[in-house]
Amino acid sequence: MRRRVLQPNDSMCAGGCGSIETAYHFFLECDLFINVWYLICLWLGISFFYPGHIKELYLQFNQLAGMPRASYSYLSVIWLASVWTIWKDRNNCVFKNVVIDPHNIFDKMKQTSFLWLSSNFIPLTFGFHDWW
């Protein structure tokens, strides 16, 4: 709204919860997008805890206690792909009226993270179906 891309009446959360959309609300309070983070944690086999700040969400994925240090780069890519995919789907909802589905966002995130990892310097010892 500050940059006049959206009108003042378009300040409501794209998740349809009826709240004012802020970065904090968007990533950490809206039930629709919290469900995406929950699905990601289930996929990774880690416990989901409700973070109080975006930095805590980032740390949850990048510095998991007990995980080998070699997995940190994978987890970092997963977090970045998650944020990117959520943001893109939010924009598709706002600008193209596409319906947001947490399971669809989750599937896109898995695909994006695999493509990013496989095109990067990190050698993958598994295929797409194993990643899925």
DSSP file (Angstrom, degrees, kcal/mol; ACC not computed):
  #  RESIDUE AA STRUCTURE BP1 BP2  ACC     N-H-->O    O-->H-N    N-H-->O    O-->H-N    TCO  KAPPA ALPHA  PHI   PSI    X-CA   Y-CA   Z-CA
    1    1 A M    >         0   0    0      0, 0.0     3,-1.2     0, 0.0    10,-0.0   0.000 360.0 360.0 360.0 -36.5    0.0    0.0    0.0
    2    2 A R  T 3   +     0   0    0      1,-0.3     0, 0.0     2,-0.1     0, 0.0   0.870 360.0  42.3 -59.5 -35.3    2.9    2.4    0.7
    3    3 A R  T 3  S-     0   0    0      0, 0.0    -1,-0.3     0, 0.0     0, 0.0   0.394 114.0-120.4 -93.3   3.4    4.1    1.9   -2.8
    4    4 A R  S <  S+     0   0    0     -3,-1.2    -2,-0.1     2,-0.2     3,-0.1   0.778  79.0 122.6  63.0  31.4    0.5    2.2   -4.2
    5    5 A V  S    S+     0   0    0      1,-0.1     2,-0.3     2,-0.0    -1,-0.1   0.832  76.7  39.1 -81.5 -38.6    0.6   -1.3   -5.8
    6    6 A L  S    S-     0   0    0      2,-0.0    -2,-0.2     5,-0.0    -1,-0.1  -0.824  88.5-119.7-109.9 150.9   -2.4   -2.2   -3.7
    7    7 A Q    >   -     0   0    0     -2,-0.3     3,-2.5     1,-0.1    -2,-0.0  -0.520  32.3-107.7 -81.4 155.3   -5.4   -0.1   -2.8
    8    8 A P  G >  S+     0   0    0      0, 0.0     3,-1.0     0, 0.0    -1,-0.1   0.819 121.0  56.8 -54.8 -32.2   -6.2    0.6    0.9
    9    9 A N  G 3  S+     0   0    0      1,-0.2     3,-0.3     2,-0.1    -2,-0.0   0.534  96.5  66.4 -78.5  -3.5   -9.2   -1.8    0.8
   10   10 A D  G <   +     0   0    0     -3,-2.5    -1,-0.2     1,-0.2     4,-0.0   0.076  69.3 102.0 -99.2  22.3   -6.8   -4.6   -0.5
   11   11 A S    <   +     0   0    0     -3,-1.0    10,-3.0     2,-0.1    -1,-0.2   0.408  52.2 110.1 -88.4   3.4   -4.9   -4.7    2.8
   12   12 A M  B    S-A   20   0A   0     -3,-0.3     8,-0.2     8,-0.2     7,-0.0  -0.473  83.5 -84.8 -80.4 152.7   -6.7   -7.8    4.1
   13   13 A C    >   -     0   0    0      6,-3.0     3,-1.6     1,-0.2     5,-0.4  -0.257  26.6-138.8 -58.4 134.0   -4.9  -11.2    4.4
   14   14 A A  T 3  S+     0   0    0      1,-0.3    86,-0.2     2,-0.1    -1,-0.2   0.684  99.2  72.9 -67.5 -17.6   -4.8  -13.2    1.1
   15   15 A G  T 3  S-     0   0    0      4,-0.1    -1,-0.3     1,-0.1    -2,-0.1   0.561 108.8-120.8 -74.4  -7.7   -5.4  -16.3    3.2
   16   16 A G  S <  S+     0   0    0     -3,-1.6    -2,-0.1     3,-0.1    -1,-0.1   0.663  75.7 126.1  80.6  17.3   -9.0  -15.1    3.7
   17   17 A C  S    S-     0   0    0      2,-0.1     3,-0.1    -4,-0.0    -3,-0.1   0.620  75.3-119.9 -84.6 -11.5   -8.9  -15.0    7.5
   18   18 A G  S    S+     0   0    0     -5,-0.4     2,-0.2     1,-0.3    -4,-0.0   0.461  70.4 124.5  90.3   0.7  -10.1  -11.4    7.6
   19   19 A S  S    S-     0   0    0      1,-0.1    -6,-3.0     6,-0.0    -1,-0.3  -0.509  72.4 -93.2 -90.2 161.6   -7.0   -9.9    9.4
   20   20 A I  B     -A   12   0A   0     -8,-0.2     2,-0.6    -2,-0.2    -8,-0.2  -0.564  47.5-118.0 -69.4 134.6   -4.9   -7.0    8.2
   21   21 A E        +     0   0    0    -10,-3.0     2,-0.3    -2,-0.3    -1,-0.1  -0.683  46.3 155.8 -85.2 118.8   -1.9   -8.5    6.2
   22   22 A T     >  -     0   0    0     -2,-0.6     4,-3.2     1,-0.1     5,-0.2  -0.843  55.9-106.1-124.8 167.2    1.5   -7.8    7.7
   23   23 A A  H  > S+     0   0    0     -2,-0.3     4,-2.2     2,-0.2     5,-0.3   0.922 122.7  49.2 -60.7 -42.5    4.6   -9.9    7.1
   24   24 A Y  H  >>S+     0   0    0      2,-0.2     4,-2.4     1,-0.2     5,-0.5   0.949 115.3  42.6 -61.5 -49.2    4.3  -11.3   10.6
   25   25 A H  I  >>S+     0   0    0      3,-0.2     5,-2.5     1,-0.2     4,-1.9   0.931 112.6  54.4 -62.0 -45.4    0.7  -12.2   10.2
   26   26 A F  I  <5S+     0   0    0     -4,-3.2    -1,-0.2     1,-0.2    -2,-0.2   0.909 121.2  26.9 -57.8 -47.8    1.2  -13.6    6.7
   27   27 A F  I  <5S+     0   0    0     -4,-2.2    -1,-0.2    -5,-0.2    -2,-0.2   0.731 136.0  23.2 -90.1 -22.9    4.0  -16.0    7.7
   28   28 A L  I  <5S+     0   0    0     -4,-2.4    -3,-0.2    -5,-0.3    -2,-0.2   0.592 123.8  34.0-125.4 -12.4    3.2  -16.7   11.4
   29   29 A E  I  <<S+     0   0    0     -4,-1.9     2,-0.3    -5,-0.5    -3,-0.2   0.734  83.9  95.4-116.8 -32.2   -0.5  -16.0   12.3
   30   30 A C     >< -     0   0    0     -5,-2.5     4,-2.4     1,-0.2     3,-0.4  -0.476  65.4-144.0 -69.2 123.2   -2.7  -16.9    9.3
   31   31 A D  H  > S+     0   0    0     -2,-0.3     4,-1.9     1,-0.2    -1,-0.2   0.845  96.6  59.2 -56.1 -36.8   -4.0  -20.4    9.8
   32   32 A L  H  > S+     0   0    0      1,-0.2     4,-0.7     2,-0.2    -1,-0.2   0.926 112.7  36.7 -60.1 -46.1   -3.8  -21.1    6.0
   33   33 A F  H  > S+     0   0    0     -3,-0.4     4,-1.6     1,-0.2    -1,-0.2   0.781 110.4  60.2 -82.7 -26.8   -0.1  -20.4    5.8
   34   34 A I  H  X S+     0   0    0     -4,-2.4     4,-2.3     1,-0.2    -1,-0.2   0.866 100.5  58.9 -62.9 -35.1    0.7  -22.0    9.2
   35   35 A N  H  X S+     0   0    0     -4,-1.9     4,-2.4    -5,-0.2    -1,-0.2   0.852 101.1  54.4 -61.8 -34.3   -0.7  -25.2    7.7
   36   36 A V  H  X S+     0   0    0     -4,-0.7     4,-2.2     2,-0.2    -1,-0.2   0.945 109.1  46.9 -63.2 -47.5    1.9  -25.0    5.0
   37   37 A W  H  X S+     0   0    0     -4,-1.6     4,-2.3     1,-0.2    -2,-0.2   0.883 111.1  52.8 -62.1 -37.5    4.7  -24.9    7.6
   38   38 A Y  H  X S+     0   0    0     -4,-2.3     4,-2.3     2,-0.2    -1,-0.2   0.925 108.5  49.3 -63.3 -44.9    3.1  -27.7    9.5
   39   39 A L  H  X S+     0   0    0     -4,-2.4     4,-2.3     1,-0.2    -2,-0.2   0.885 110.3  51.8 -60.7 -39.5    3.0  -29.9    6.3
   40   40 A I  H  X S+     0   0    0     -4,-2.2     4,-2.2     2,-0.2    -1,-0.2   0.923 109.4  49.1 -64.6 -44.1    6.7  -29.1    5.7
   41   41 A C  H  X>S+     0   0    0     -4,-2.3     5,-2.4     2,-0.2     4,-1.2   0.900 110.3  51.1 -63.2 -40.6    7.6  -30.1    9.2
   42   42 A L  H  <5S+     0   0    0     -4,-2.3     3,-0.4     1,-0.2    -1,-0.2   0.928 110.0  50.3 -59.9 -44.7    5.7  -33.4    8.8
   43   43 A W  H  <5S+     0   0    0     -4,-2.3    -2,-0.2     1,-0.2    -1,-0.2   0.882 113.5  44.9 -60.9 -40.4    7.5  -34.1    5.6
   44   44 A L  H  <5S-     0   0    0     -4,-2.2    -1,-0.2    -5,-0.1    -2,-0.2   0.633 110.7-122.7 -79.9 -14.3   10.9  -33.4    7.2
   45   45 A G  T  <5 +     0   0    0     -4,-1.2     2,-0.3    -3,-0.4    -3,-0.2   0.819  68.6 127.3  75.8  30.6    9.9  -35.5   10.3
   46   46 A I      < -     0   0    0     -5,-2.4    -1,-0.3    -6,-0.1     2,-0.2  -0.827  64.8-101.8-117.3 158.4   10.5  -32.7   12.7
   47   47 A S        -     0   0    0     -2,-0.3     2,-0.6    -3,-0.1    -5,-0.0  -0.550  31.7-134.6 -76.9 141.0    8.3  -31.2   15.4
   48   48 A F        -     0   0    0     -2,-0.2     2,-0.4   -10,-0.0   -10,-0.1  -0.853  22.7-175.7 -96.2 127.3    6.5  -28.0   14.5
   49   49 A F        -     0   0    0     -2,-0.6    11,-0.1     8,-0.0     0, 0.0  -0.961  34.1-110.6-119.8 145.9    6.6  -25.3   17.2
   50   50 A Y        -     0   0    0     -2,-0.4     2,-0.1     2,-0.0   -22,-0.1  -0.606  37.1-143.8 -76.8 108.2    4.8  -22.1   16.8
   51   51 A P        -     0   0    0      0, 0.0     3,-0.1     0, 0.0    -1,-0.0  -0.429   9.8-150.4 -75.3 147.0    7.5  -19.4   16.4
   52   52 A G  S    S+     0   0    0      1,-0.1     2,-0.3    -2,-0.1   -24,-0.1   0.560  81.7  25.8 -89.1  -9.9    7.1  -16.0   17.9
   53   53 A H  S  > S-     0   0    0      1,-0.1     4,-1.5   -25,-0.0     3,-0.5  -0.987  79.4-115.3-152.0 153.2    9.1  -14.3   15.3
   54   54 A I  H  > S+     0   0    0     -2,-0.3     4,-2.2     1,-0.2     5,-0.2   0.856 115.9  59.4 -60.4 -35.2   10.1  -14.9   11.6
   55   55 A K  H  > S+     0   0    0      1,-0.2     4,-2.6     2,-0.2    -1,-0.2   0.889 102.9  52.1 -61.4 -38.4   13.8  -15.3   12.7
   56   56 A E  H  > S+     0   0    0     -3,-0.5     4,-2.1     2,-0.2    -1,-0.2   0.871 107.5  52.3 -65.0 -36.8   12.7  -18.2   15.0
   57   57 A L  H  X S+     0   0    0     -4,-1.5     4,-1.1     2,-0.2    -2,-0.2   0.916 110.5  48.3 -63.4 -42.9   11.0  -19.8   12.0
   58   58 A Y  H >X S+     0   0    0     -4,-2.2     4,-1.6     1,-0.2     3,-0.6   0.929 112.3  48.0 -61.9 -46.3   14.2  -19.5   10.0
   59   59 A L  H 3X S+     0   0    0     -4,-2.6     4,-2.2     1,-0.2    -1,-0.2   0.835 102.6  63.5 -65.7 -32.0   16.3  -20.9   12.8
   60   60 A Q  H 3< S+     0   0    0     -4,-2.1    -1,-0.2     1,-0.2    -2,-0.2   0.868 113.1  35.0 -58.8 -35.6   13.9  -23.8   13.2
   61   61 A F  H << S+     0   0    0     -4,-1.1     3,-0.2    -3,-0.6    -1,-0.2   0.708 123.4  41.5 -91.8 -21.8   14.8  -24.9    9.7
   62   62 A N  H  < S+     0   0    0     -4,-1.6    -2,-0.2     1,-0.2    -3,-0.2   0.655 120.6  32.0-105.7 -16.5   18.5  -24.0    9.6
   63   63 A Q  S  < S+     0   0    0     -4,-2.2     2,-0.3    -5,-0.2    -1,-0.2  -0.325  71.5 171.6-137.6  54.3   19.9  -25.0   13.0
   64   64 A L    >   -     0   0    0     -3,-0.2     3,-1.6     4,-0.1     2,-0.1  -0.494  37.5-117.2 -69.6 126.4   18.0  -28.0   14.1
   65   65 A A  T 3  S+     0   0    0     -2,-0.3    -1,-0.1     1,-0.2    -2,-0.0  -0.394  96.6  18.2 -63.9 135.2   19.5  -29.5   17.1
   66   66 A G  T 3  S+     0   0    0      1,-0.3    -1,-0.2    -2,-0.1    -2,-0.1   0.294  94.6 119.5  88.3 -10.6   20.7  -33.0   16.6
   67   67 A M  S <  S-     0   0    0     -3,-1.6    -1,-0.3     1,-0.1     5,-0.1  -0.658  73.1-102.7 -86.9 143.6   20.8  -32.8   12.8
   68   68 A P    >   -     0   0    0      0, 0.0     3,-1.8     0, 0.0     4,-0.4  -0.345  26.2-120.9 -63.4 146.2   24.2  -33.2   11.1
   69   69 A R  G >  S+     0   0    0      1,-0.3     3,-1.4     2,-0.2     4,-0.4   0.797 110.3  67.4 -58.4 -29.8   25.8  -30.0    9.9
   70   70 A A  G 3  S+     0   0    0      1,-0.3     4,-0.5     2,-0.2     3,-0.4   0.764  94.5  57.8 -63.3 -24.5   25.8  -31.3    6.4
   71   71 A S  G <> S+     0   0    0     -3,-1.8     4,-2.6     1,-0.2    -1,-0.3   0.620  83.2  84.8 -81.7 -11.7   22.0  -31.1    6.3
   72   72 A Y  H <> S+     0   0    0     -3,-1.4     4,-2.4    -4,-0.4    -1,-0.2   0.880  87.9  51.0 -59.8 -39.1   22.0  -27.4    7.1
   73   73 A S  H  > S+     0   0    0     -3,-0.4     4,-2.0    -4,-0.4    -1,-0.2   0.891 111.0  49.0 -67.5 -36.9   22.4  -26.4    3.5
   74   74 A Y  H  > S+     0   0    0     -4,-0.5     4,-2.3     2,-0.2    -2,-0.2   0.940 112.6  47.5 -63.5 -46.4   19.5  -28.6    2.5
   75   75 A L  H  X S+     0   0    0     -4,-2.6     4,-2.4     1,-0.2    -2,-0.2   0.855 109.2  54.1 -65.1 -35.3   17.3  -27.2    5.2
   76   76 A S  H  X S+     0   0    0     -4,-2.4     4,-2.5    -5,-0.2    -1,-0.2   0.917 109.7  47.3 -64.0 -43.0   18.2  -23.6    4.3
   77   77 A V  H  X S+     0   0    0     -4,-2.0     4,-2.9     2,-0.2     5,-0.2   0.897 110.6  52.5 -65.4 -39.8   17.2  -24.3    0.7
   78   78 A I  H  X S+     0   0    0     -4,-2.3     4,-2.1     2,-0.2    -2,-0.2   0.922 110.6  47.6 -61.6 -43.7   13.9  -25.8    1.9
   79   79 A W  H  X S+     0   0    0     -4,-2.4     4,-2.5     2,-0.2     5,-0.2   0.941 113.9  46.4 -63.0 -46.7   13.2  -22.8    4.0
   80   80 A L  H  X S+     0   0    0     -4,-2.5     4,-2.5     1,-0.2    -2,-0.2   0.912 113.0  49.3 -62.9 -42.5   14.0  -20.4    1.2
   81   81 A A  H  X S+     0   0    0     -4,-2.9     4,-2.5     2,-0.2    -1,-0.2   0.863 110.7  52.2 -64.1 -34.9   11.9  -22.4   -1.3
   82   82 A S  H  X S+     0   0    0     -4,-2.1     4,-2.6    -5,-0.2     5,-0.2   0.949 111.5  44.2 -65.6 -49.5    9.0  -22.4    1.2
   83   83 A V  H  X S+     0   0    0     -4,-2.5     4,-2.5     1,-0.2    -2,-0.2   0.918 115.5  49.2 -61.3 -43.6    9.0  -18.7    1.7
   84   84 A W  H  X S+     0   0    0     -4,-2.5     4,-2.5    -5,-0.2    -2,-0.2   0.923 113.0  46.0 -62.2 -45.8    9.4  -18.1   -2.1
   85   85 A T  H  X S+     0   0    0     -4,-2.5     4,-2.4     2,-0.2     5,-0.2   0.905 112.7  49.5 -67.9 -41.8    6.5  -20.5   -2.9
   86   86 A I  H  X S+     0   0    0     -4,-2.6     4,-2.3    -5,-0.2    -1,-0.2   0.936 112.8  48.2 -60.7 -45.7    4.2  -19.0   -0.3
   87   87 A W  H  X S+     0   0    0     -4,-2.5     4,-2.3    -5,-0.2    -2,-0.2   0.908 111.2  49.8 -62.9 -42.9    4.9  -15.5   -1.5
   88   88 A K  H  X S+     0   0    0     -4,-2.5     4,-2.2     1,-0.2    -1,-0.2   0.909 112.1  47.4 -63.9 -41.7    4.3  -16.4   -5.1
   89   89 A D  H  X S+     0   0    0     -4,-2.4     4,-2.0     2,-0.2    -1,-0.2   0.873 109.7  54.0 -68.3 -35.2    1.0  -18.1   -4.3
   90   90 A R  H  X S+     0   0    0     -4,-2.3     4,-2.4    -5,-0.2    -2,-0.2   0.931 110.0  47.3 -60.7 -45.4    0.0  -15.1   -2.2
   91   91 A N  H  X S+     0   0    0     -4,-2.3     4,-3.1     1,-0.2     5,-0.4   0.882 109.0  53.8 -65.2 -38.2    0.7  -12.9   -5.2
   92   92 A N  H  X S+     0   0    0     -4,-2.2     4,-1.7     1,-0.2     6,-1.7   0.873 110.7  48.0 -62.8 -35.8   -1.3  -15.2   -7.5
   93   93 A C  H  X S+     0   0    0     -4,-2.0     4,-1.0     4,-0.3    -2,-0.2   0.937 116.9  41.3 -67.4 -47.0   -4.2  -14.9   -5.2
   94   94 A V  H  < S+     0   0    0     -4,-2.4    -2,-0.2     1,-0.2    -3,-0.2   0.921 128.7  26.9 -68.8 -45.1   -4.0  -11.1   -4.9
   95   95 A F  H  < S+     0   0    0     -4,-3.1    -3,-0.2    -5,-0.2    -2,-0.2   0.693 135.2  26.4 -97.3 -20.6   -3.4  -10.3   -8.5
   96   96 A K  H  < S-     0   0    0     -4,-1.7    -3,-0.2    -5,-0.4    -2,-0.2   0.342  96.5-121.1-124.7   4.6   -4.9  -13.2  -10.4
   97   97 A N     <  +     0   0    0     -4,-1.0     2,-0.3    -6,-0.2    -4,-0.3   0.815  52.0 163.7  57.8  34.4   -7.6  -14.4   -8.0
   98   98 A V        -     0   0    0     -6,-1.7     2,-0.3    -9,-0.1    -1,-0.2  -0.662  41.7-114.9 -81.5 137.3   -6.1  -17.9   -7.8
   99   99 A V        -     0   0    0     -2,-0.3     2,-0.4     1,-0.1    -1,-0.1  -0.541  27.1-128.3 -74.9 135.1   -7.4  -19.9   -4.8
  100  100 A I        -     0   0    0     -2,-0.3    -1,-0.1   -86,-0.2   -10,-0.0  -0.723  26.9-178.8 -88.9 129.4   -4.7  -20.7   -2.2
  101  101 A D     >  -     0   0    0     -2,-0.4     4,-2.4     1,-0.1     3,-0.4  -0.983  22.5-149.1-128.7 118.7   -4.4  -24.4   -1.2
  102  102 A P  H  > S+     0   0    0      0, 0.0     4,-2.4     0, 0.0     5,-0.1   0.860  99.9  52.1 -55.5 -38.2   -1.8  -25.3    1.5
  103  103 A H  H  > S+     0   0    0      2,-0.2     4,-2.3     1,-0.2     5,-0.1   0.876 109.6  49.4 -67.3 -36.7   -1.2  -28.8   -0.1
  104  104 A N  H  > S+     0   0    0     -3,-0.4     4,-2.4     2,-0.2    -1,-0.2   0.910 111.3  48.9 -66.8 -42.9   -0.6  -27.2   -3.5
  105  105 A I  H  X S+     0   0    0     -4,-2.4     4,-2.4     1,-0.2    -2,-0.2   0.918 110.8  51.7 -61.5 -43.0    1.9  -24.8   -2.0
  106  106 A F  H  X S+     0   0    0     -4,-2.4     4,-2.2    -5,-0.2    -2,-0.2   0.918 109.7  48.3 -60.7 -45.5    3.6  -27.7   -0.2
  107  107 A D  H  X S+     0   0    0     -4,-2.3     4,-2.0     1,-0.2    -1,-0.2   0.906 111.9  49.5 -63.0 -41.5    3.9  -29.7   -3.5
  108  108 A K  H  X S+     0   0    0     -4,-2.4     4,-2.9     1,-0.2    -1,-0.2   0.880 108.9  53.4 -64.3 -37.3    5.3  -26.6   -5.3
  109  109 A M  H  X S+     0   0    0     -4,-2.4     4,-3.0     2,-0.2     5,-0.3   0.917 107.6  50.1 -64.3 -42.9    7.8  -26.1   -2.5
  110  110 A K  H  X S+     0   0    0     -4,-2.2     4,-2.0     2,-0.2    -1,-0.2   0.917 113.8  45.7 -61.7 -42.4    9.1  -29.7   -2.8
  111  111 A Q  H  X S+     0   0    0     -4,-2.0     4,-2.4     2,-0.2    -2,-0.2   0.938 114.6  47.1 -66.0 -46.5    9.5  -29.3   -6.5
  112  112 A T  H  X S+     0   0    0     -4,-2.9     4,-2.7     1,-0.2     5,-0.2   0.927 112.2  49.4 -61.8 -46.3   11.2  -25.9   -6.2
  113  113 A S  H  X S+     0   0    0     -4,-3.0     4,-2.5     1,-0.2    -1,-0.2   0.895 111.7  49.3 -63.8 -39.1   13.6  -27.0   -3.5
  114  114 A F  H  X S+     0   0    0     -4,-2.0     4,-2.9    -5,-0.3    -1,-0.2   0.934 112.4  47.4 -64.2 -44.6   14.6  -30.1   -5.4
  115  115 A L  H  X S+     0   0    0     -4,-2.4     4,-1.4     2,-0.2    -2,-0.2   0.908 113.2  48.4 -63.7 -41.5   15.2  -28.1   -8.6
  116  116 A W  H  < S+     0   0    0     -4,-2.7     4,-0.3     2,-0.2    -1,-0.2   0.921 115.0  45.0 -63.7 -43.7   17.3  -25.5   -6.7
  117  117 A L  H >< S+     0   0    0     -4,-2.5     3,-1.0    -5,-0.2     5,-0.3   0.908 113.0  49.5 -67.4 -41.5   19.3  -28.2   -4.9
  118  118 A S  H 3< S+     0   0    0     -4,-2.9    -1,-0.2     1,-0.2    -2,-0.2   0.738 112.3  48.1 -72.9 -20.7   19.9  -30.3   -8.1
  119  119 A S  T 3< S+     0   0    0     -4,-1.4    -1,-0.2    -5,-0.2    -2,-0.2   0.412 105.5  75.7 -96.0   2.5   21.0  -27.2  -10.0
  120  120 A N  S <  S-     0   0    0     -3,-1.0    -3,-0.1    -4,-0.3    -4,-0.0  -0.328 100.1 -91.7-104.1-174.7   23.4  -26.1   -7.3
  121  121 A F  S    S+     0   0    0     -2,-0.1    -4,-0.1     2,-0.1    -3,-0.1   0.587  92.6 104.4 -76.3 -10.8   26.8  -27.2   -6.1
  122  122 A I  S    S-     0   0    0     -5,-0.3     2,-0.3     1,-0.1    -2,-0.2  -0.617  73.6-132.1 -76.7 116.6   25.3  -29.6   -3.6
  123  123 A P        -     0   0    0      0, 0.0     2,-0.5     0, 0.0    -5,-0.1  -0.521  17.1-148.5 -71.9 130.1   25.6  -33.1   -4.9
  124  124 A L        -     0   0    0     -2,-0.3    -6,-0.0    -6,-0.1    -2,-0.0  -0.853  14.2-169.6-100.6 131.0   22.4  -35.1   -4.6
  125  125 A T        +     0   0    0     -2,-0.5     2,-0.3     2,-0.1    -1,-0.1   0.139  70.0  56.1-102.4  18.3   22.6  -38.8   -4.1
  126  126 A F  S    S-     0   0    0      3,-0.0     2,-0.1     2,-0.0    -2,-0.0  -0.945  77.2-117.6-145.4 163.1   18.9  -39.4   -4.7
  127  127 A G     >  -     0   0    0     -2,-0.3     4,-1.9     1,-0.0     5,-0.2  -0.312  39.0 -90.6 -97.3-178.3   16.3  -38.7   -7.4
  128  128 A F  H  > S+     0   0    0      1,-0.2     4,-2.6     2,-0.2   -14,-0.0   0.881 123.0  53.2 -61.8 -41.6   13.1  -36.7   -7.5
  129  129 A H  H  4 S+     0   0    0      1,-0.2    -1,-0.2     2,-0.2    -3,-0.0   0.861 108.9  49.9 -67.0 -34.1   10.9  -39.5   -6.3
  130  130 A D  H  4 S+     0   0    0      1,-0.2    -1,-0.2     2,-0.2    -2,-0.2   0.888 111.8  49.1 -67.8 -38.0   13.1  -40.1   -3.3
  131  131 A W  H  <        0   0    0     -4,-1.9    -2,-0.2     1,-0.3    -1,-0.2   0.903 360.0 360.0 -64.4 -42.0   12.9  -36.4   -2.5
  132  132 A W     <        0   0    0     -4,-2.6    -1,-0.3    -5,-0.2    -2,-0.2   0.500 360.0 360.0 -63.5 360.0    9.2  -36.4   -2.9
